[in-house]
Amino acid sequence: MIDVFDYESPLGILGKLADLLFLKRYMKRFLEKRNQTIKYFAETERWKEVLVFKTQT
């Protein structure tokens, strides 16, 4: 699985300042945590909790 994450902060110079101060670091941690969670579910039996199987009748 490959994630492609592209964003641009709004509000011109204020957005760029927010990006430098906290947004870039926040988004990096957010995506790392998301990837850890996906990996955990994929490598354990927990994946069964999030997938729904339909049986044919």
The first five atom37 places (N, CA, C, CB, O) and aatype in JSON, in Angstrom:
{
  "aatype": [12, 9, 3, 19, 13, 3, 18, 6, 15, 14, 10, 7, 9, 10, 7, 11, 10, 0, 3, 10, 10, 13, 10, 11, 1, 18, 12, 11, 1, 13, 10, 6, 11, 1, 2, 5, 16, 9, 11, 18, 13, 0, 6, 16, 6, 1, 17, 11, 6, 19, 10, 19, 13, 11, 16, 5, 16],
  "atom_mask": [
    [1, 1, 1, 1, 1],
    [1, 1, 1, 1, 1],
    [1, 1, 1, 1, 1],
    [1, 1, 1, 1, 1],
    [1, 1, 1, 1, 1],
    [1, 1, 1, 1, 1],
    [1, 1, 1, 1, 1],
    [1, 1, 1, 1, 1],
    [1, 1, 1, 1, 1],
    [1, 1, 1, 1, 1],
    [1, 1, 1, 1, 1],
    [1, 1, 1, 0, 1],
    [1, 1, 1, 1, 1],
    [1, 1, 1, 1, 1],
    [1, 1, 1, 0, 1],
    [1, 1, 1, 1, 1],
    [1, 1, 1, 1, 1],
    [1, 1, 1, 1, 1],
    [1, 1, 1, 1, 1],
    [1, 1, 1, 1, 1],
    [1, 1, 1, 1, 1],
    [1, 1, 1, 1, 1],
    [1, 1, 1, 1, 1],
    [1, 1, 1, 1, 1],
    [1, 1, 1, 1, 1],
    [1, 1, 1, 1, 1],
    [1, 1, 1, 1, 1],
    [1, 1, 1, 1, 1],
    [1, 1, 1, 1, 1],
    [1, 1, 1, 1, 1],
    [1, 1, 1, 1, 1],
    [1, 1, 1, 1, 1],
    [1, 1, 1, 1, 1],
    [1, 1, 1, 1, 1],
    [1, 1, 1, 1, 1],
    [1, 1, 1, 1, 1],
    [1, 1, 1, 1, 1],
    [1, 1, 1, 1, 1],
    [1, 1, 1, 1, 1],
    [1, 1, 1, 1, 1],
    [1, 1, 1, 1, 1],
    [1, 1, 1, 1, 1],
    [1, 1, 1, 1, 1],
    [1, 1, 1, 1, 1],
    [1, 1, 1, 1, 1],
    [1, 1, 1, 1, 1],
    [1, 1, 1, 1, 1],
    [1, 1, 1, 1, 1],
    [1, 1, 1, 1, 1],
    [1, 1, 1, 1, 1],
    [1, 1, 1, 1, 1],
    [1, 1, 1, 1, 1],
    [1, 1, 1, 1, 1],
    [1, 1, 1, 1, 1],
    [1, 1, 1, 1, 1],
    [1, 1, 1, 1, 1],
    [1, 1, 1, 1, 1]
  ],
  "atom_positions": [
    [[0.84, -1.16, 0.0], [0.0, 0.0, 0.0], [0.89, 1.23, 0.0], [-0.96, -0.01, 1.21], [1.89, 1.3, 0.72]],
    [[0.53, 2.18, -0.8], [1.29, 3.43, -0.89], [0.33, 4.59, -0.65], [2.01, 3.56, -2.26], [-0.71, 4.68, -1.3]],
    [[0.69, 5.45, 0.26], [-0.08, 6.68, 0.5], [0.58, 7.82, -0.23], [-0.19, 6.98, 2.02], [1.8, 7.98, -0.2]],
    [[-0.23, 8.61, -0.89], [0.25, 9.85, -1.49], [-0.54, 10.96, -0.82], [0.09, 9.86, -3.07], [-1.76, 11.03, -0.94]],
    [[0.16, 11.83, -0.13], [-0.5, 12.89, 0.62], [0.07, 14.22, 0.15], [-0.29, 12.71, 2.16], [1.25, 14.51, 0.31]],
    [[-0.8, 15.01, -0.43], [-0.38, 16.31, -0.97], [-1.34, 17.35, -0.42], [-0.37, 16.31, -2.55], [-2.56, 17.21, -0.55]],
    [[-0.81, 18.36, 0.17], [-1.67, 19.41, 0.72], [-1.01, 20.76, 0.54], [-1.96, 19.15, 2.2], [0.2, 20.88, 0.35]],
    [[-1.85, 21.76, 0.61], [-1.37, 23.13, 0.56], [-2.13, 23.92, 1.61], [-1.54, 23.75, -0.88], [-3.36, 23.94, 1.61]],
    [[-1.41, 24.56, 2.48], [-2.05, 25.34, 3.53], [-2.73, 26.56, 2.93], [-1.02, 25.77, 4.6], [-2.15, 27.25, 2.09]],
    [[-3.98, 26.83, 3.35], [-4.68, 28.02, 2.85], [-4.17, 29.29, 3.53], [-6.2, 27.87, 3.06], [-3.32, 29.22, 4.42]],
    [[-4.66, 30.41, 3.14], [-4.42, 31.72, 3.76], [-3.04, 32.3, 3.48], [-4.61, 31.6, 5.24], [-2.53, 33.1, 4.27]],
    [[-2.44, 31.91, 2.38], [-1.19, 32.52, 1.97], [-0.07, 32.42, 3.0], [0.0, 0.0, 0.0], [0.25, 31.33, 3.47]],
    [[0.5, 33.56, 3.34], [1.65, 33.59, 4.26], [1.28, 33.08, 5.65], [2.19, 35.0, 4.36], [2.1, 32.45, 6.31]],
    [[0.05, 33.34, 6.1], [-0.39, 32.83, 7.41], [-0.45, 31.3, 7.4], [-1.76, 33.41, 7.79], [-0.06, 30.65, 8.38]],
    [[-0.94, 30.74, 6.31], [-0.98, 29.28, 6.19], [0.41, 28.67, 6.16], [0.0, 0.0, 0.0], [0.65, 27.63, 6.76]],
    [[1.31, 29.33, 5.46], [2.7, 28.82, 5.41], [3.35, 28.89, 6.77], [3.53, 29.62, 4.39], [4.13, 28.01, 7.14]],
    [[3.04, 29.93, 7.52], [3.57, 30.07, 8.87], [3.02, 28.96, 9.78], [3.23, 31.45, 9.44], [3.77, 28.35, 10.54]],
    [[1.71, 28.72, 9.68], [1.09, 27.64, 10.47], [1.7, 26.29, 10.1], [-0.45, 27.61, 10.25], [1.94, 25.45, 10.96]],
    [[1.95, 26.1, 8.8], [2.56, 24.86, 8.33], [3.93, 24.67, 8.96], [2.66, 24.86, 6.8], [4.26, 23.58, 9.44]],
    [[4.72, 25.71, 8.96], [6.07, 25.63, 9.55], [6.03, 25.4, 11.05], [6.84, 26.9, 9.25], [6.85, 24.65, 11.6]],
    [[5.07, 26.04, 11.72], [5.03, 25.96, 13.18], [4.48, 24.65, 13.71], [4.21, 27.09, 13.72], [4.99, 24.12, 14.7]],
    [[3.43, 24.1, 13.07], [2.84, 22.89, 13.65], [2.16, 21.93, 12.67], [1.85, 23.29, 14.67], [2.12, 20.74, 12.94]],
    [[1.64, 22.4, 11.55], [0.82, 21.54, 10.7], [1.62, 20.39, 10.08], [0.2, 22.36, 9.6], [1.14, 19.25, 10.08]],
    [[2.8, 20.66, 9.57], [3.6, 19.61, 8.94], [3.93, 18.5, 9.94], [4.89, 20.19, 8.36], [3.81, 17.31, 9.62]],
    [[4.35, 18.88, 11.14], [4.7, 17.89, 12.17], [3.45, 17.11, 12.61], [5.34, 18.6, 13.4], [3.51, 15.9, 12.81]],
    [[2.32, 17.8, 12.74], [1.06, 17.15, 13.13], [0.64, 16.12, 12.09], [-0.06, 18.2, 13.32], [0.3, 14.99, 12.43]],
    [[0.67, 16.5, 10.81], [0.24, 15.59, 9.76], [1.18, 14.39, 9.65], [0.18, 16.32, 8.42], [0.72, 13.27, 9.38]],
    [[2.46, 14.59, 9.85], [3.41, 13.47, 9.81], [3.1, 12.47, 10.92], [4.87, 13.98, 9.96], [3.06, 11.26, 10.67]],
    [[2.87, 12.96, 12.15], [2.52, 12.06, 13.26], [1.19, 11.37, 13.01], [2.47, 12.84, 14.59], [1.04, 10.18, 13.3]],
    [[0.22, 12.1, 12.47], [-1.09, 11.54, 12.16], [-0.96, 10.36, 11.17], [-2.02, 12.63, 11.57], [-1.54, 9.3, 11.4]],
    [[-0.21, 10.55, 10.1], [-0.05, 9.49, 9.1], [0.76, 8.32, 9.64], [0.62, 10.05, 7.86], [0.47, 7.18, 9.29]],
    [[1.75, 8.58, 10.48], [2.52, 7.48, 11.09], [1.63, 6.64, 12.0], [3.72, 8.03, 11.88], [1.71, 5.42, 11.97]],
    [[0.79, 7.29, 12.8], [-0.13, 6.56, 13.68], [-1.14, 5.76, 12.86], [-0.87, 7.54, 14.62], [-1.44, 4.62, 13.19]],
    [[-1.65, 6.37, 11.8], [-2.59, 5.67, 10.92], [-1.94, 4.42, 10.33], [-3.07, 6.61, 9.79], [-2.56, 3.36, 10.3]],
    [[-0.71, 4.55, 9.86], [-0.01, 3.4, 9.29], [0.25, 2.31, 10.32], [1.3, 3.85, 8.67], [0.15, 1.13, 10.01]],
    [[0.58, 2.69, 11.55], [0.78, 1.71, 12.62], [-0.52, 0.95, 12.88], [1.27, 2.4, 13.91], [-0.5, -0.26, 13.08]],
    [[-1.63, 1.66, 12.89], [-2.93, 1.04, 13.14], [-3.29, 0.07, 12.02], [-4.03, 2.11, 13.28], [-3.74, -1.04, 12.29]],
    [[-3.09, 0.47, 10.78], [-3.37, -0.41, 9.64], [-2.5, -1.66, 9.72], [-3.13, 0.32, 8.3], [-2.99, -2.77, 9.5]],
    [[-1.23, -1.49, 10.03], [-0.3, -2.62, 10.14], [-0.74, -3.57, 11.25], [1.13, -2.13, 10.4], [-0.73, -4.79, 11.06]],
    [[-1.13, -3.03, 12.39], [-1.56, -3.85, 13.51], [-2.79, -4.68, 13.13], [-1.87, -2.97, 14.73], [-2.83, -5.88, 13.38]],
    [[-3.79, -4.04, 12.52], [-4.99, -4.77, 12.13], [-4.68, -5.83, 11.08], [-6.05, -3.8, 11.59], [-5.24, -6.93, 11.13]],
    [[-3.8, -5.52, 10.13], [-3.47, -6.46, 9.07], [-2.71, -7.67, 9.58], [-2.66, -5.76, 8.0], [-2.85, -8.77, 9.03]],
    [[-1.93, -7.5, 10.63], [-1.06, -8.58, 11.11], [-1.67, -9.36, 12.26], [0.27, -8.01, 11.54], [-1.05, -10.3, 12.77]],
    [[-2.86, -9.01, 12.68], [-3.54, -9.74, 13.75], [-4.93, -10.15, 13.26], [-3.64, -8.88, 15.06], [-5.3, -9.88, 12.11]],
    [[-5.68, -10.79, 14.1], [-7.04, -11.19, 13.74], [-8.03, -10.04, 13.81], [-7.5, -12.31, 14.66], [-9.21, -10.22, 13.51]],
    [[-7.58, -8.87, 14.21], [-8.47, -7.72, 14.35], [-9.07, -7.27, 13.02], [-7.71, -6.56, 14.98], [-10.09, -6.58, 13.01]],
    [[-8.45, -7.64, 11.88], [-8.97, -7.24, 10.58], [-10.41, -7.73, 10.4], [-8.08, -7.77, 9.45], [-11.19, -7.13, 9.66]],
    [[-10.75, -8.83, 11.07], [-12.11, -9.38, 10.95], [-13.15, -8.44, 11.53], [-12.19, -10.74, 11.64], [-14.33, -8.52, 11.18]],
    [[-12.74, -7.56, 12.42], [-13.67, -6.61, 13.05], [-14.09, -5.49, 12.1], [-13.03, -6.0, 14.29], [-15.15, -4.89, 12.29]],
    [[-13.3, -5.22, 11.1], [-13.58, -4.08, 10.24], [-14.06, -4.48, 8.84], [-12.36, -3.23, 10.13], [-14.53, -3.62, 8.09]],
    [[-13.93, -5.74, 8.49], [-14.41, -6.19, 7.18], [-15.74, -6.9, 7.34], [-13.38, -7.12, 6.5], [-15.93, -7.69, 8.27]],
    [[-16.64, -6.62, 6.45], [-17.96, -7.25, 6.47], [-18.04, -8.21, 5.32], [-19.1, -6.2, 6.4], [-17.78, -7.84, 4.17]],
    [[-18.38, -9.44, 5.62], [-18.53, -10.45, 4.59], [-20.01, -10.72, 4.35], [-17.79, -11.75, 4.98], [-20.78, -10.89, 5.3]],
    [[-20.39, -10.74, 3.1], [-21.77, -11.08, 2.76], [-21.77, -12.51, 2.23], [-22.37, -10.08, 1.69], [-20.93, -12.88, 1.41]],
    [[-22.71, -13.29, 2.7], [-22.83, -14.67, 2.22], [-23.92, -14.72, 1.17], [-23.14, -15.65, 3.39], [-24.91, -14.0, 1.23]],
    [[-23.7, -15.59, 0.21], [-24.71, -15.76, -0.85], [-25.81, -16.66, -0.34], [-24.09, -16.34, -2.15], [-25.55, -17.63, 0.37]],
    [[-27.05, -16.34, -0.7], [-28.19, -17.18, -0.3], [-28.9, -17.71, -1.49], [-29.16, -16.41, 0.58], [-29.88, -18.44, -1.35]]
  ]
}
